[in-house]
Amino acid sequence: MTTHLAVVPAAETPEDCARRLAREFHGADAEAILDHAIRHAFTEEIALVSSFGAESAVLLHLASRVDPSVPVVFLDTQKHFAQTLSYRRKLASKLGLTDVRDIRPDGGEAAEIDPHGDLWRRDTDACCDLRKVRPLKTALDGFGAWVTGRKAFHGGERVSLPAFEWNGKHFKVNPLVSWSRDDVASYMELHEIPQHPLVEQGYPSIGCWPCTRPVGDGEDVRAGRWSSSDKAECGIHVR
């Protein structure tokens, strides 16, 4: 599907458009960023990608206020905690989200590449590629933009994230980039949003069960992800 994004003037490249939007919305309210992206800039060509993890409810709640029919892509890696799958169902229902899409790895590829389901033991990058990167690429065909829940306080490459960016194929919208951990907690408390059940067990960032552990006092919020390696991202945010 060919996209025709109204946000990009004919004389402007996507890179320049993203930089312009990033300047215009630098420091803006998260709901204002999301509203502009969903209702004005990208209209029917935008999806929200959510892990339904520890902090996901904030962005999903904001999206439900702007447009509960916005497509929400959930990458069901088939390695999630059972609590995540239950949370995904309950939260989507509570927020009234009407188009949550469960995207799974291609069955043929999984049978060939990971026949025993233990690829994560040998090659975490290959496992993430099979279960996240490839399925997301297919799921986003036809969309010109997608919304992420990344935040600067997560560290690493996320520290300097703009509100809008261009990754070479899609616009990416980061409404929560300037939010702190306290901001997330306060918002959830204010709006009485249920937490992921694993948060109370010491999981501030939640991915697949083989590669996620609780974090200790003083550790970085994402220290429990791929903690036995120097891996910091699953690959879906690598340009």
C-alpha positions in Angstrom: 0.0 0.0 0.0 1.3 3.4 -0.9 1.0 6.1 1.7 0.0 9.7 1.0 0.8 11.6 4.2 -0.9 15.0 4.3 1.7 16.2 6.8 4.5 16.2 4.2 4.4 19.3 1.9 5.4 18.5 -1.7 8.6 20.5 -1.4 9.7 19.0 1.9 11.5 15.7 2.5 10.3 13.3 5.2 13.5 14.0 7.2 12.9 17.8 7.1 9.2 17.2 7.9 10.2 15.2 11.0 12.7 17.8 12.1 10.1 20.5 11.7 7.5 18.7 13.7 10.1 17.9 16.4 10.8 21.6 16.7 7.2 22.6 16.7 6.3 20.1 19.4 9.5 20.2 21.5 8.3 20.2 25.1 4.7 19.9 24.2 2.1 18.0 26.2 2.0 14.3 25.4 -1.7 14.3 24.5 -1.2 17.3 22.2 1.5 15.5 20.3 -0.6 12.3 20.1 -3.7 14.3 19.0 -1.8 16.0 16.2 -0.2 12.8 15.0 -3.5 10.7 15.0 -6.1 13.3 14.1 -4.2 15.7 11.9 -0.8 14.7 10.6 -1.2 11.0 9.8 -4.9 10.3 10.2 -5.7 6.8 8.9 -2.0 6.0 8.2 -0.8 5.7 11.8 -0.6 2.8 14.3 0.4 2.6 17.9 2.9 -0.2 18.8 2.6 -1.4 22.4 4.2 -4.2 24.4 1.4 -4.0 27.1 4.3 -3.9 29.5 5.1 -2.0 32.8 4.5 1.5 31.5 2.4 0.9 28.4 -0.9 1.8 30.0 -0.1 5.5 30.0 0.2 5.8 26.2 -2.7 3.4 25.7 -4.9 5.5 28.0 -3.9 8.7 26.1 -4.7 7.1 22.8 -8.1 6.0 24.1 -8.8 9.7 24.8 -7.7 10.8 21.4 -9.2 8.0 19.3 -10.0 4.6 20.8 -10.2 3.2 17.2 -6.5 3.8 16.4 -4.9 0.5 15.4 -2.8 -0.9 18.3 -0.1 -3.4 17.3 0.8 -6.0 20.0 3.7 -8.2 19.1 2.8 -11.6 20.6 6.2 -13.2 20.5 4.8 -16.4 22.0 7.4 -15.9 24.7 5.5 -13.4 26.9 4.7 -13.9 30.5 1.2 -15.2 31.1 0.6 -12.1 33.1 1.3 -9.9 30.1 -1.2 -11.7 27.9 -3.9 -11.4 30.6 -3.1 -7.7 31.1 -3.3 -7.1 27.4 -6.9 -8.4 27.3 -8.1 -6.7 30.4 -6.5 -3.3 29.7 -7.7 -3.1 26.1 -11.2 -3.9 27.3 -11.1 -1.4 30.2 -9.8 1.4 27.9 -12.3 0.7 25.1 -9.6 0.1 22.5 -11.4 -1.4 19.5 -8.6 -2.3 17.1 -5.8 -4.2 19.0 -4.0 -6.5 16.6 -2.1 -9.5 18.0 0.8 -10.0 15.6 2.7 -13.3 15.8 5.8 -14.7 14.2 5.4 -16.4 10.8 4.7 -20.1 11.5 6.9 -21.4 8.7 9.9 -19.2 9.6 9.5 -20.1 13.3 9.5 -23.9 12.4 12.6 -23.4 10.3 14.6 -21.0 12.4 13.5 -22.0 15.9 12.0 -25.5 15.7 12.5 -26.2 19.5 11.6 -22.7 20.7 15.0 -22.2 22.4 16.7 -19.8 20.0 16.9 -17.2 22.8 19.4 -19.5 24.5 21.8 -19.3 21.5 21.2 -16.0 19.8 19.0 -13.4 21.3 19.3 -11.0 18.3 18.1 -13.7 16.0 15.2 -14.5 18.4 14.1 -10.9 18.5 14.4 -10.6 14.8 12.2 -13.6 14.3 9.6 -12.8 16.9 9.6 -8.9 16.9 11.4 -7.2 14.0 10.0 -9.3 11.1 6.4 -9.4 12.3 6.4 -5.7 13.0 7.7 -4.9 9.6 4.8 -6.8 8.1 2.3 -5.4 10.5 3.3 -1.8 9.6 2.9 -2.3 5.8 0.4 0.3 4.7 1.1 2.6 7.6 3.2 5.8 7.2 3.7 6.4 10.9 3.7 4.7 14.2 3.6 5.7 17.9 6.1 4.5 20.5 6.2 4.7 24.2 9.9 5.4 24.5 11.2 7.8 27.1 14.5 9.6 27.6 14.9 8.4 31.2 15.3 4.9 29.9 18.8 5.9 28.9 21.0 4.8 26.0 20.0 6.1 22.6 16.7 7.2 24.0 18.2 10.1 25.9 18.1 12.4 22.9 14.9 11.3 21.3 12.7 13.9 19.6 9.0 13.9 19.6 8.9 13.1 15.9 11.5 11.3 13.8 11.9 9.6 10.4 13.5 6.2 10.3 13.9 5.9 6.5 10.5 4.3 6.0 8.1 5.5 8.7 7.6 8.5 10.8 7.9 7.6 14.5 6.0 9.6 17.2 7.3 9.6 20.7 4.8 11.5 22.9 6.2 10.5 26.2 9.9 11.3 25.5 10.1 13.9 28.2 8.2 12.0 30.9 10.0 10.8 34.0 9.3 7.6 36.0 7.4 9.7 38.5 5.3 11.2 35.8 4.2 7.8 34.6 3.4 6.7 38.2 1.4 9.9 38.9 -0.6 9.6 35.7 -1.5 6.0 36.4 -2.6 6.9 39.9 -4.6 9.9 38.8 -6.5 8.0 36.2 -6.8 4.8 38.3 -5.1 2.7 35.6 -4.3 -0.9 36.7 -0.6 -1.8 36.7 0.9 -4.7 35.0 0.8 -7.5 37.7 4.6 -8.0 37.5 5.5 -4.5 38.5 5.0 -5.2 42.2 7.3 -8.2 41.8 10.2 -5.9 40.8 9.8 -5.7 37.0 9.9 -2.1 35.9 10.5 -3.1 32.3 8.9 -6.2 30.9 9.7 -8.2 27.8 9.7 -11.9 27.0 10.1 -14.2 30.0 13.4 -15.8 29.0 15.2 -12.5 28.7 13.6 -10.4 31.5 14.4 -10.5 35.3 13.5 -8.3 38.2 15.8 -5.3 39.0 17.5 -4.6 42.2 17.6 -1.3 44.2 19.5 1.4 42.4 19.6 -0.5 39.1 18.6 1.2 35.8 14.9 0.7 34.8 15.9 -1.5 31.9 18.7 -3.5 33.7 16.5 -6.6 33.8 16.4 -6.8 30.0 18.9 -9.2 28.4 21.0 -8.7 31.6 23.5 -11.5 30.7 24.7 -9.6 27.6 25.4 -6.1 26.3 22.2 -6.1 24.3 20.0 -3.1 25.1 17.3 -3.1 22.4 15.2 -5.8 20.7 15.9 -4.3 17.2 12.5 -2.7 16.3 13.9 0.8 17.0 17.2 0.3 15.1 17.1 2.3 11.9 
